[in-house]
């Protein structure tokens, strides 16, 4: 766990907090440099995401080290 990138750690903690037993992280579940594995696994992504309980996307992170969460200016939200 300690060697994982921050975004993956954050996702695991979220799943633990809401008591989910399983997490699917594509870069760990798909062999990244294998076109054959991508071809097989890409076809299953629809089922993985479509049947999931929760989808987490780190859309504000530039890479896997950015984490899921950001500081917010509460005054700017009002």
C-alpha positions in Angstrom: 0.0 0.0 0.0 2.7 2.4 0.9 4.3 2.2 -2.6 1.1 3.0 -4.4 0.5 6.4 -6.0 -1.6 8.8 -4.0 -4.6 8.6 -6.3 -4.8 4.8 -5.9 -4.3 5.1 -2.1 -7.2 7.7 -2.0 -9.5 5.4 -4.0 -8.7 2.4 -1.8 -9.4 4.5 1.4 -12.7 5.6 -0.1 -13.7 2.0 -0.8 -12.7 1.0 2.8 -14.7 3.9 4.3 -17.9 2.8 2.5 -17.1 -0.9 3.1 -16.6 -2.0 -0.4 -14.7 -5.3 -0.7 -13.4 -4.9 -4.2 -11.8 -2.3 -6.3 -10.9 -2.4 -10.0 -8.1 -0.1 -11.2 -7.5 -0.5 -14.9 -3.8 0.0 -14.9 -3.5 -2.9 -12.4 -6.1 -5.1 -14.1 -5.0 -4.6 -17.7 -1.4 -5.3 -18.9 -0.6 -1.8 -20.1 2.0 -2.7 -22.7 0.1 -5.6 -24.2 -2.1 -4.9 -27.2 -3.6 -8.3 -26.9 -4.7 -7.8 -23.3 -6.0 -4.4 -24.1 -8.1 -5.8 -26.9 -9.6 -8.4 -24.5 -10.1 -6.2 -21.5 -11.4 -3.2 -23.4 -14.4 -5.2 -24.4 -15.1 -5.9 -20.8 -14.9 -2.3 -19.6 -18.5 -1.7 -20.4 -19.5 -4.5 -18.0 -17.0 -3.4 -15.4 -18.2 0.2 -15.3 -21.8 -0.5 -16.2 -22.3 -2.9 -13.3 -20.2 -1.1 -10.7 -21.5 0.2 -7.5 -19.3 3.3 -7.7 -17.0 4.8 -10.3 -14.2 7.1 -9.1 -12.4 9.4 -11.6 -9.5 11.6 -10.7 -10.4 14.2 -13.3 -8.4 17.0 -11.7 -5.2 15.1 -11.4 -2.5 15.3 -14.1 -1.2 11.8 -13.2 -1.6 9.0 -10.6 0.3 11.0 -8.0 -2.2 13.9 -7.8 -4.7 12.3 -5.5 -8.5 12.5 -5.6 -9.1 15.5 -3.4 -8.3 19.2 -3.5 -8.5 22.1 -1.1 -11.5 24.2 -1.9 -12.2 27.9 -1.2 -15.5 27.7 0.5 -16.1 31.4 0.1 -15.8 31.1 -3.7 -18.6 28.5 -3.7 -21.2 30.8 -2.2 
